[in-house]
Amino acid sequence: MIELRHLRTLLALRETGSLVEAADRVHLTQSALSHQLKDLESRVDSPLFVRKTRPVEFTRAGLRLLALADQVLPEVRKAERDIARMAGTELGRLHMAIECHSCFQWLMPTVDYFRDHWPEVEIDIPSGHHFDPLPALAREQLDLVITADPQPLDGVRYMPLFRYEGLLAVARQHPYAAYSFVTPEALADETLITYPVEQSRLDVFTQFLAPAGVRPREIRTAELTIMMMQLVASGRGVCALPNWALTEYLERDYVSAVKLGEQGVWSTLYAAVREETLEAPWMQDFLRTAKETSFAVLTGIKPVTRDAESAA
């Protein structure tokens, strides 16, 4: 018998393209995931994918089960939402703040989907806050905060969404465009363009420059990503952004990008939620949708490992 967990595992394998990342996505060890897939193959008496291919290449049987998953799993989620409404648990409020200037690429589709499926829940993204979002979350002025900078607060849980790499965007004619990576010292003579936020909330400072005791020659701020890209493309500075935020500019050959350090700088994006609302069906559905939408629309992100999720 085919079970829902089998279908979810196959979807994760298709979306990630590898057994390792699929295991992280469905919260299994790689050996447990392999065992589950072998068990499914024995149940249907057919191989489902070609081993040792990347990305994973599915057989005809595997593609048929993926088509089933695409058909069945959305209906299961719809039924779960309907049952939650029948139980009278659908009422709620979702006011959120975003400590991530480039998050709208995946957050807006998530919000649109949520509005369509949970019309009873009041959702808003207030602007013009003159207070820190995370303390405001603890004071119940907000209900969810998207952040890459978790702070220990009583009653607040941080739910990992995905891992992302910070890259340095440079003009195509910049000498660093030919490098595979740059060191912190390489930015000492550069103008660094950032969003207008505290340096303590920017990975390029906290994880790259500050540990090396390096400061850029000049710091310039810009409100919008496209403004930053225009400045970079015209040779007036460099900037560090999440890999997904640079995708469209790299595809258009507008700028170039290099790794920050030989190992790269990786960070985790979280959804901060108060404990008393975390288990609400609508909140669980929002978090689940946020993860699924992120992996559907963004490139270069990774699932959060079980160890990192436990630490959060």
C-alpha positions as CSV (number, residue, x, y, z in Angstrom):
1,M,0.0,0.0,0.0
2,I,1.3,3.5,-0.9
3,E,1.3,5.9,2.0
4,L,1.2,9.7,2.2
5,R,4.7,9.7,3.6
6,H,6.0,7.9,0.5
7,L,4.5,10.6,-1.7
8,R,5.9,13.4,0.3
9,T,9.4,11.7,0.2
10,L,9.2,11.4,-3.6
11,L,8.2,15.1,-3.9
12,A,11.2,16.1,-1.7
13,L,13.5,14.0,-3.9
14,R,12.2,15.7,-7.0
15,E,12.5,19.2,-5.6
16,T,15.9,18.8,-4.1
17,G,17.5,16.5,-6.7
18,S,19.5,14.5,-4.1
19,L,19.0,11.9,-1.4
20,V,20.9,13.9,1.2
21,E,18.9,17.1,0.8
22,A,15.6,15.2,0.5
23,A,16.3,13.5,3.8
24,D,16.8,16.9,5.4
25,R,13.6,18.1,3.9
26,V,11.5,15.3,5.3
27,H,13.4,15.1,8.6
28,L,14.9,11.6,8.1
29,T,18.4,10.3,8.1
30,Q,19.7,9.4,4.7
31,S,19.7,5.7,5.6
32,A,16.1,5.9,6.8
33,L,15.1,7.7,3.6
34,S,16.9,5.1,1.5
35,H,15.1,2.3,3.4
36,Q,11.7,4.0,2.9
37,L,12.3,4.3,-0.8
38,K,13.4,0.7,-1.1
39,D,10.3,-0.3,0.8
40,L,8.1,1.6,-1.6
41,E,9.9,0.1,-4.6
42,S,9.2,-3.4,-3.2
43,R,5.5,-2.5,-2.7
44,V,5.1,-1.4,-6.3
45,D,7.6,-4.0,-7.6
46,S,9.4,-1.4,-9.7
47,P,12.4,0.9,-9.4
48,L,11.4,4.5,-9.0
49,F,14.6,6.4,-9.9
50,V,18.0,5.8,-11.4
51,R,20.7,5.5,-8.6
52,K,23.8,7.8,-8.7
53,T,22.3,10.4,-11.0
54,R,22.2,14.1,-10.1
55,P,19.7,15.5,-10.3
56,V,17.7,12.4,-9.7
57,E,16.3,10.8,-12.8
58,F,12.9,9.1,-12.2
59,T,11.7,6.0,-14.0
60,R,8.2,5.8,-15.6
61,A,6.9,4.3,-12.3
62,G,8.4,7.1,-10.3
63,L,6.9,9.7,-12.6
64,R,3.5,8.1,-12.2
65,L,3.7,8.2,-8.4
66,L,4.9,11.9,-8.6
67,A,1.8,12.7,-10.7
68,L,-0.2,11.0,-8.0
69,A,1.5,13.0,-5.3
70,D,0.8,16.3,-7.2
71,Q,-2.9,15.3,-7.3
72,V,-3.4,13.8,-3.8
73,L,-1.3,15.9,-1.4
74,P,-2.9,19.3,-2.1
75,E,-6.3,17.6,-1.5
76,V,-5.1,16.2,1.8
77,R,-4.0,19.7,2.9
78,K,-7.3,21.2,1.8
79,A,-9.1,18.5,3.9
80,E,-6.9,19.3,6.9
81,R,-7.8,23.0,6.6
82,D,-11.5,22.2,6.3
83,I,-11.4,20.0,9.4
84,A,-9.7,22.8,11.4
85,R,-12.5,25.2,10.4
86,M,-15.1,22.7,11.5
87,A,-13.4,22.5,14.9
88,G,-13.7,26.2,15.2
89,T,-9.9,26.8,15.4
90,E,-9.7,29.0,12.3
91,L,-10.0,32.4,13.8
92,G,-6.7,34.2,14.2
93,R,-4.6,37.2,13.4
94,L,-1.3,37.2,11.5
95,H,0.5,40.5,11.7
96,M,4.1,40.1,10.6
97,A,7.3,42.0,10.2
98,I,10.1,41.2,7.9
99,E,13.8,41.7,8.8
100,C,14.8,40.8,5.3
101,H,14.6,43.3,2.5
102,S,14.8,40.7,-0.2
103,C,12.2,38.3,1.2
104,F,9.3,39.5,-0.8
105,Q,10.2,37.3,-3.8
106,W,9.0,34.2,-1.9
107,L,6.9,35.7,0.9
108,M,4.3,37.4,-1.4
109,P,3.3,34.2,-3.1
110,T,3.0,32.6,0.4
111,V,0.8,35.4,1.6
112,D,-1.4,35.2,-1.5
113,Y,-1.9,31.5,-1.1
114,F,-2.6,31.9,2.6
115,R,-5.2,34.6,2.0
116,D,-7.0,32.3,-0.5
117,H,-7.1,29.4,1.9
118,W,-7.6,31.1,5.2
119,P,-9.8,34.1,4.5
120,E,-11.0,34.1,8.2
121,V,-7.5,34.9,9.5
122,E,-6.7,38.6,9.5
123,I,-3.3,39.1,7.8
124,D,-1.3,42.2,7.6
125,I,2.3,43.4,7.1
126,P,2.4,46.7,9.1
127,S,4.9,49.3,8.0
128,G,6.6,52.1,9.8
129,H,7.4,50.3,13.0
130,H,9.5,52.4,15.4
131,F,10.4,49.4,17.6
132,D,12.3,46.2,17.2
133,P,10.2,43.5,15.6
134,L,11.2,40.6,17.9
135,P,10.4,42.4,21.2
136,A,7.2,43.5,19.6
137,L,6.4,39.9,18.8
138,A,7.0,39.0,22.5
139,R,4.6,41.8,23.5
140,E,1.9,40.4,21.1
141,Q,2.0,43.5,18.9
142,L,3.1,41.2,16.1
143,D,2.4,37.5,15.5
144,L,5.3,36.5,13.3
145,V,8.7,37.9,12.4
146,I,10.9,36.7,9.5
147,T,14.5,37.1,10.7
148,A,18.0,35.7,10.2
149,D,19.1,37.1,13.6
150,P,17.3,35.1,16.4
151,Q,17.4,36.5,19.9
152,P,16.6,34.6,23.1
153,L,13.1,35.7,24.1
154,D,10.8,34.1,26.6
155,G,7.8,32.5,24.9
156,V,9.2,32.9,21.3
157,R,10.2,30.0,19.1
158,Y,12.3,30.2,16.0
159,M,11.2,27.9,13.2
160,P,13.9,27.4,10.5
161,L,12.7,28.0,7.0
162,F,15.8,27.4,4.9
163,R,19.6,27.9,4.6
164,Y,21.0,30.4,2.1
165,E,24.5,31.6,1.0
166,G,25.6,35.2,1.0
167,L,27.4,36.2,-2.1
168,L,29.3,39.4,-3.1
169,A,27.9,41.1,-6.1
170,V,30.5,43.0,-8.2
171,A,30.5,44.7,-11.6
172,R,31.3,42.4,-14.5
173,Q,34.5,44.3,-15.2
174,H,35.6,44.3,-11.6
175,P,38.8,42.3,-11.0
176,Y,37.1,40.2,-8.3
177,A,34.6,38.9,-11.0
178,A,37.3,36.5,-12.0
179,Y,37.9,35.2,-8.4
180,S,36.3,32.0,-7.0
181,F,36.1,33.7,-3.6
182,V,37.2,36.9,-1.8
183,T,38.8,37.3,1.6
184,P,37.7,39.9,4.2
185,E,40.8,41.9,3.5
186,A,39.7,42.3,-0.2
187,L,36.9,44.6,1.0
188,A,39.2,47.0,2.9
189,D,39.5,49.2,-0.2
190,E,35.9,48.8,-1.4
191,T,32.7,50.8,-1.0
192,L,30.2,48.3,0.5
193,I,26.6,49.0,-0.4
194,T,24.1,47.7,2.2
195,Y,20.4,48.1,3.1
196,P,19.9,50.9,5.7
197,V,19.9,48.6,8.7
198,E,22.2,48.1,11.7
199,Q,25.5,46.4,10.8
200,S,24.8,43.9,13.6
201,R,22.0,42.5,11.4
202,L,24.0,42.0,8.3
203,D,25.8,38.7,7.7
204,V,28.6,40.3,5.8
205,F,29.6,42.2,8.9
206,T,28.8,39.6,11.6
207,Q,30.1,36.5,9.9
208,F,32.7,37.8,7.5
209,L,34.3,41.3,8.2
210,A,34.0,41.7,12.0
211,P,35.7,38.3,12.8
212,A,38.7,39.4,10.7
213,G,38.8,42.9,12.1
214,V,38.2,44.4,8.7
215,R,36.1,47.4,7.7
216,P,35.3,48.5,4.1
217,R,36.7,51.9,3.0
218,E,33.2,53.3,2.7
219,I,29.7,52.2,3.5
220,R,26.8,53.3,1.3
221,T,23.1,52.4,1.7
222,A,20.3,51.9,-0.7
223,E,16.6,51.0,0.1
224,L,15.9,48.7,-2.8
225,T,17.8,45.7,-4.3
226,I,17.5,47.0,-7.8
227,M,19.1,50.3,-6.7
228,M,22.0,48.3,-5.2
229,M,22.4,46.4,-8.4
230,Q,22.6,49.6,-10.5
231,L,25.3,51.0,-8.2
232,V,27.2,47.7,-8.4
233,A,26.9,47.4,-12.2
234,S,28.1,51.0,-12.7
235,G,31.3,50.2,-10.6
236,R,30.3,52.4,-7.6
237,G,30.6,49.7,-5.0
238,V,30.0,46.0,-4.2
239,C,27.3,44.5,-2.0
240,A,26.6,41.2,-0.2
241,L,23.2,39.7,-0.7
242,P,21.5,36.3,-0.4
243,N,22.1,34.1,-3.4
244,W,18.4,34.0,-4.3
245,A,18.2,37.8,-4.4
246,L,20.9,37.9,-7.0
247,T,19.6,35.1,-9.3
248,E,17.7,37.3,-11.8
249,Y,20.6,39.8,-12.1
250,L,23.1,37.0,-12.6
251,E,20.9,35.4,-15.3
252,R,20.8,38.7,-17.1
253,D,24.6,39.0,-16.9
254,Y,24.0,42.3,-15.2
255,V,26.5,41.7,-12.4
256,S,28.9,39.0,-11.3
257,A,29.0,37.2,-7.9
258,V,31.8,35.6,-5.9
259,K,31.8,33.6,-2.6
260,L,32.6,35.3,0.7
261,G,35.6,33.2,1.8
262,E,36.6,29.8,0.6
263,Q,33.9,28.0,2.6
264,G,31.2,30.6,1.9
265,V,29.0,32.4,4.4
266,W,25.8,30.4,5.0
267,S,22.9,31.6,7.2
268,T,19.5,30.4,8.3
269,L,16.2,32.3,7.8
270,Y,13.7,31.8,10.6
271,A,10.0,32.5,11.3
272,A,9.8,33.7,14.9
273,V,6.4,32.8,16.5
274,R,5.0,32.9,20.0
275,E,4.6,29.5,21.5
276,E,0.9,29.9,22.2
277,T,0.1,30.4,18.5
278,L,2.7,28.0,17.1
279,E,0.3,25.0,17.1
280,A,-2.7,26.8,15.6
281,P,-3.6,25.0,12.4
282,W,-3.5,28.2,10.4
283,M,0.0,29.1,11.7
284,Q,1.2,25.6,10.9
285,D,-0.2,25.9,7.4
286,F,1.5,29.3,6.9
287,L,4.9,27.9,8.0
288,R,4.5,24.8,5.8
289,T,3.4,26.9,2.8
290,A,6.3,29.3,3.4
291,K,8.8,26.5,3.2
292,E,7.2,24.9,0.2
293,T,6.9,28.2,-1.7
294,S,10.6,29.1,-0.9
295,F,11.9,25.9,-2.4
296,A,9.6,26.3,-5.4
297,V,10.6,29.8,-6.4
298,L,14.1,30.3,-5.0
299,T,17.4,28.8,-6.3
300,G,20.5,28.0,-4.3
301,I,18.8,27.5,-0.9
302,K,19.1,24.3,1.2
303,P,16.9,22.6,3.8
304,V,17.8,23.1,7.4
305,T,19.5,20.1,9.0
306,R,17.9,18.4,11.9
307,D,20.7,19.4,14.2
308,A,20.2,23.1,13.3
309,E,16.5,22.8,13.7
310,S,16.8,21.2,17.2
311,A,19.2,24.0,18.2
312,A,16.7,26.6,17.2
